[in-house]
Amino acid sequence: MFSRLSMRIAVTALGVTGLFAAAPSAPAVDQGSSTVSSAASKSPSAGVTVKMSNTVADRLGTGRKALTDAVSVDVLSRSHDAKGLAPEAAVTKLAAEGREVVVDVRTVSRDWARGVAYVEASRTRHGEPEGWLYIAHREDGRWTSGLEGDREFADYVARSPLVGKAERRTMTAYAEHKATPETQVSPTGALANTNGLLLPWMPDYYMTLTGGPHAHDGATGYWSALDFAGGNASGRVRASREGTATSMCGAGGGWTRVIHPGGFSTDYYHMWNATYYNGTAISSSALLGNIGTDTCAGGSATGAHVHWSLRTYDANYVGQYTWLNGRTIGGWAWWNGSSQYSGCGTRAGYTACPGTAIYNRTS
């Protein structure tokens, strides 16, 4: 069980290049949470909400600000809504929209740290947050972070002591983008391979499609997401394939990411009663939670559903939400509509558009 007891630690006086204080070799785990809120300054993490357990904070000592600065810089440079802005300006812009930037430090071991970082979605419209797993390493007194999808992340997955053997096997192929070769397709092209991904519930049960292909944030980018609700699957949301699962908002939050072998990962948002995972190996169709209206990282939900999204890498190894058009998920080929949310799935000559109950098929 994870304690809800939290405290706020002012980090104004912490040095940017501070070192660990006799950190033990075993990784720190979440045992009572702390929230570190950066004081108003011109450091990259000023205004960023930083979460870490009391144990992690103690082990980082005066090195925690240097770590959170490094991760904050990477997060803000990768955020679609903050690109091109200096960190201070980016945080100010997002704060004016009621959106937080969050750096969650989950585990540390000597010169290594690992966690999750995200930029909240706007709470004034339907949309989803931007988030990344990260691994950070300190060399010569300087922290360098690797966000999921960049080359540092791939390097750190391969050699960090915070990544176990089983997890490394799954994550290395993903981080190095060893996906099955495929070609971008048009609505008339050949179906694209997704390495056997299922829809987010048990095979041979059904849910109702409530939203066809649309952008993850409901606004820009590839139409990568689908919405589902109801059906005879008892509202239980399950992993689309085996992989490594991480609860992006922490314990009690309804957003989970699963990294699958072969170059894809999947996101599940708005769940309630979500199982807490922290880089945990799971099987295909593992229980993640139930359809819900959770907005632990922003966005909105007017009715219980799961917002499911597909991610991969671009040519520069940057993790991103990717196109669904022409891809087969759960036995259905998905096609964009004339507008977001209006697209449909096809299978064996049958077309299923929003409002249709569809079965999850393995072939």
C-alpha positions in Angstrom: 0.0 0.0 0.0 1.2 3.5 -0.7 0.7 6.2 1.9 -1.2 9.4 0.9 0.7 11.4 3.5 2.6 14.1 1.7 4.8 17.1 2.5 6.0 20.0 0.5 9.8 20.7 0.3 11.0 24.1 -0.8 14.1 23.6 -3.0 15.1 27.2 -3.6 18.4 26.8 -1.8 19.4 23.5 -3.4 22.5 23.7 -5.7 22.1 22.9 -9.3 25.0 20.5 -9.3 24.6 19.0 -5.8 25.7 15.4 -5.2 24.0 12.4 -3.6 24.5 12.0 0.1 25.7 8.4 0.6 23.0 6.9 -1.6 22.6 3.1 -1.1 22.9 0.8 -4.1 19.4 -0.6 -3.8 16.7 1.4 -5.7 14.4 3.6 -3.6 10.8 2.7 -3.9 7.6 4.8 -3.3 7.1 4.6 0.5 5.1 7.7 1.4 4.8 10.4 -1.2 6.2 13.9 -1.2 5.5 16.7 -3.6 8.4 19.1 -4.2 7.2 22.4 -5.6 10.0 24.5 -7.2 10.2 28.0 -5.9 9.8 31.0 -8.2 13.2 31.3 -9.9 14.7 31.1 -13.4 15.7 27.5 -13.0 14.3 25.2 -15.7 12.0 23.5 -13.1 10.6 26.7 -11.7 6.8 26.3 -11.5 7.1 22.6 -12.2 5.4 20.2 -9.8 7.9 17.6 -8.7 6.7 14.4 -7.0 8.9 12.0 -5.1 8.6 9.7 -2.1 10.3 10.7 1.1 12.8 7.9 0.6 13.7 9.1 -2.9 14.0 12.7 -1.7 16.4 11.7 1.1 18.6 9.6 -1.3 18.8 12.4 -3.9 19.7 15.0 -1.2 21.0 18.2 -2.8 21.1 16.5 -6.2 17.3 16.6 -6.6 17.1 20.1 -8.1 19.7 19.3 -10.8 17.8 16.2 -11.7 14.4 17.9 -11.9 15.9 20.7 -13.9 17.3 18.3 -16.5 14.1 16.4 -16.8 12.0 19.6 -17.0 14.1 20.9 -19.9 13.6 17.7 -21.9 9.8 17.6 -21.1 9.2 21.2 -22.1 11.3 20.9 -25.3 9.3 17.8 -26.3 5.8 19.2 -25.4 3.8 20.1 -28.5 2.3 23.1 -26.6 5.6 24.4 -25.3 8.0 23.9 -28.2 10.1 27.0 -29.0 9.6 28.6 -25.7 12.1 29.1 -22.9 11.2 26.8 -19.9 10.0 29.7 -17.7 7.8 31.1 -20.5 6.5 27.6 -21.3 5.5 26.9 -17.7 3.8 30.3 -17.5 1.9 29.8 -20.6 0.6 26.4 -19.5 -0.2 27.6 -16.0 -2.3 30.4 -17.5 -4.3 27.6 -19.1 -4.7 25.8 -15.8 -2.2 23.1 -16.8 0.6 21.7 -14.7 3.9 20.3 -15.8 4.7 17.3 -13.5 8.0 15.4 -12.9 7.6 12.3 -10.9 10.8 10.7 -9.6 9.9 7.1 -8.8 13.2 5.3 -8.1 16.9 6.2 -7.6 20.1 4.3 -7.2 23.4 6.1 -6.9 23.9 8.0 -10.2 20.6 6.8 -11.8 17.0 7.9 -11.5 13.8 6.9 -13.2 10.3 8.1 -13.3 7.4 9.7 -15.3 6.9 13.2 -16.6 3.8 14.8 -18.2 2.2 18.0 -19.3 -1.5 18.1 -18.3 -4.2 18.5 -21.0 -6.5 21.5 -21.0 -9.5 20.8 -18.7 -11.7 23.0 -20.8 -12.1 20.5 -23.7 -11.9 16.8 -24.5 -8.2 16.0 -24.9 -5.5 13.9 -23.3 -2.1 14.8 -21.7 1.4 14.4 -23.1 3.6 12.1 -21.1 6.9 10.2 -21.1 8.8 7.7 -19.1 12.3 8.8 -18.4 15.6 7.5 -17.2 18.3 9.9 -16.0 22.0 9.4 -15.4 24.6 11.6 -13.7 28.1 11.8 -15.1 30.8 14.2 -13.9 28.3 15.8 -11.6 25.8 16.6 -14.4 22.4 14.9 -14.9 21.3 14.0 -18.4 17.8 12.7 -18.8 16.5 10.4 -21.5 12.8 10.7 -22.3 11.0 7.7 -23.8 11.7 7.8 -27.5 15.0 9.6 -27.7 18.5 8.1 -28.1 19.5 8.6 -24.5 16.5 6.6 -23.3 17.5 3.7 -25.6 21.1 3.8 -24.2 19.9 4.0 -20.6 17.4 1.2 -20.9 20.3 -1.0 -22.1 22.5 -0.3 -19.1 20.7 1.3 -16.2 20.5 -0.9 -13.0 16.9 0.4 -12.6 15.8 -1.7 -15.5 15.4 -5.4 -14.7 16.3 -8.2 -17.1 12.8 -9.1 -18.2 11.8 -5.5 -18.6 14.9 -4.7 -20.5 14.1 -7.4 -23.1 10.8 -5.8 -23.8 11.9 -2.2 -23.6 15.2 -2.4 -25.6 13.5 -3.5 -28.8 11.0 -0.7 -28.4 13.6 1.9 -27.4 15.8 0.9 -30.4 12.8 1.0 -32.7 13.1 -2.6 -33.9 9.5 -2.7 -35.2 8.5 -4.9 -38.1 9.0 -2.9 -41.3 5.9 -1.3 -42.6 4.7 1.3 -45.0 2.4 4.3 -44.4 -0.9 3.4 -46.1 -3.6 5.3 -47.8 -7.3 4.4 -47.4 -6.9 2.1 -50.4 -3.5 0.6 -49.4 -2.6 -2.7 -47.8 -3.3 -3.2 -44.1 -0.5 -2.3 -41.8 1.0 -4.7 -39.3 0.7 -3.9 -35.6 2.2 -7.1 -34.3 -1.1 -8.6 -33.0 -2.4 -5.7 -30.9 -5.9 -6.3 -29.5 -8.6 -3.8 -28.5 -8.6 -2.9 -24.8 -10.8 -5.6 -23.4 -11.0 -9.4 -23.4 -11.0 -11.3 -26.8 -14.4 -12.4 -28.0 -16.3 -9.9 -25.8 -17.6 -6.6 -27.1 -17.7 -2.9 -26.3 -19.3 0.0 -28.1 -17.2 2.3 -30.3 -18.0 5.8 -29.0 -15.3 7.7 -30.9 -13.6 6.8 -34.2 -10.0 7.7 -35.0 -9.1 11.1 -33.6 -6.0 12.9 -32.3 -4.8 12.0 -28.9 -5.4 15.5 -27.6 -8.6 15.9 -29.7 -7.0 18.6 -31.7 -3.7 18.1 -33.5 -1.4 15.4 -34.8 -2.0 11.9 -36.1 -5.5 10.5 -35.5 -4.2 7.8 -33.1 -7.0 7.3 -30.6 -10.3 5.4 -30.2 -13.0 5.6 -27.5 -14.9 2.7 -26.1 -17.6 2.1 -23.5 -20.3 -0.3 -22.3 -20.6 -3.8 -23.8 -20.5 -7.2 -22.1 -16.8 -6.9 -21.0 -18.0 -5.6 -17.6 -16.2 -2.3 -18.2 -12.9 -4.0 -17.6 -10.0 -2.4 -19.5 -7.2 -4.8 -20.5 -3.8 -4.6 -22.1 -3.7 -4.9 -25.9 -0.7 -7.1 -25.7 2.0 -8.2 -23.3 4.6 -5.7 -22.3 5.8 -3.3 -19.5 3.1 -1.3 -17.8 3.5 2.0 -16.0 0.8 4.1 -14.2 1.5 7.5 -15.5 -0.3 9.5 -12.8 0.9 7.3 -10.0 -1.2 5.2 -7.6 -4.9 6.0 -8.0 -4.6 7.7 -11.4 -6.5 6.4 -14.4 -3.8 6.7 -17.0 -1.6 3.6 -17.9 1.0 3.1 -20.6 2.1 -0.3 -21.8 5.3 -0.7 -23.9 5.0 -3.7 -26.2 7.7 -5.7 -28.0 8.1 -4.7 -31.6 8.0 -0.9 -31.6 4.5 0.0 -30.3 3.1 1.2 -27.0 -0.5 1.9 -26.0 -2.1 4.4 -23.7 -5.3 3.9 -21.7 -7.0 7.0 -20.1 -10.0 7.9 -17.9 -10.0 4.6 -16.0 -11.1 4.2 -12.4 -10.0 1.5 -10.0 -6.8 1.3 -12.0 -4.1 -1.2 -11.0 -0.8 0.5 -10.0 2.1 -0.5 -12.2 5.6 0.8 -12.1 7.6 -0.7 -15.0 5.8 -4.0 -14.4 5.9 -6.9 -16.8 2.3 -7.9 -17.7 0.7 -10.5 -20.0 -1.6 -9.8 -22.9 -5.1 -8.9 -21.7 -3.8 -8.1 -18.2 -6.4 -6.1 -16.2 -5.5 -2.4 -16.1 -8.7 -0.9 -14.6 -12.3 -0.1 -15.5 -13.8 2.4 -17.9 -14.3 5.7 -16.1 -14.1 9.5 -16.1 -10.8 10.0 -14.4 -8.8 13.2 -15.4 -5.7 12.8 -13.3 -3.7 14.6 -15.9 -6.3 17.0 -17.4 -8.7 16.7 -20.2 -12.4 16.0 -19.7 -14.8 13.0 -19.9 -18.6 13.3 -20.0 -19.3 9.6 -19.6 -17.4 6.5 -18.5 -15.2 5.2 -21.3 -11.6 4.3 -22.1 -9.5 6.5 -24.4 -7.1 4.1 -26.1 -4.1 5.5 -28.1 -1.4 4.0 -30.3 2.2 5.2 -30.1 5.5 4.5 -31.9 8.6 6.4 -33.0 9.3 8.8 -35.8 12.4 8.7 -38.0 14.3 10.6 -35.4 13.5 8.1 -32.6 11.1 10.6 -31.0 8.2 8.9 -29.3 4.8 10.1 -30.6 1.2 9.1 -31.1 0.9 7.5 -34.5 -1.7 7.1 -37.2 -4.4 4.4 -37.1 -5.7 4.8 -40.6 -5.3 1.4 -42.3 -4.0 -0.4 -39.3 -5.6 -3.6 -37.9 -6.3 -3.6 -34.2 -8.4 -6.4 -32.6 -9.2 -7.9 -36.0 -10.6 -4.6 -37.3 -9.0 -2.3 -39.9 -9.5 1.3 -38.8 -10.1 4.2 -41.1 -10.3 7.9 -40.7 -13.6 9.6 -41.2 -14.3 13.0 -42.7 -13.8 14.5 -39.3 -12.3 13.4 -36.0 -14.3 10.8 -34.0 -16.4 9.9 -37.1 -14.2 7.2 -38.6 -15.1 3.5 -38.6 -13.6 0.0 -38.4 -14.1 -2.8 -41.1 -14.0 -6.5 -40.7 -15.0 -9.3 -43.1 -17.1 -6.9 -45.2 -18.8 -5.3 -42.2 -18.4 -1.6 -41.2 -18.7 -0.5 -37.6 -19.0 3.3 -37.0 -19.5 5.1 -33.7 -22.4 3.8 -31.7 -21.8 0.2 -32.9 -20.9 -2.7 -30.6 -17.9 -4.6 -31.8 -16.2 -7.8 -30.8 -12.5 -8.0 -30.0 -10.9 -10.6 -32.2 -7.5 -12.2 -32.2 -7.4 -12.6 -36.0 
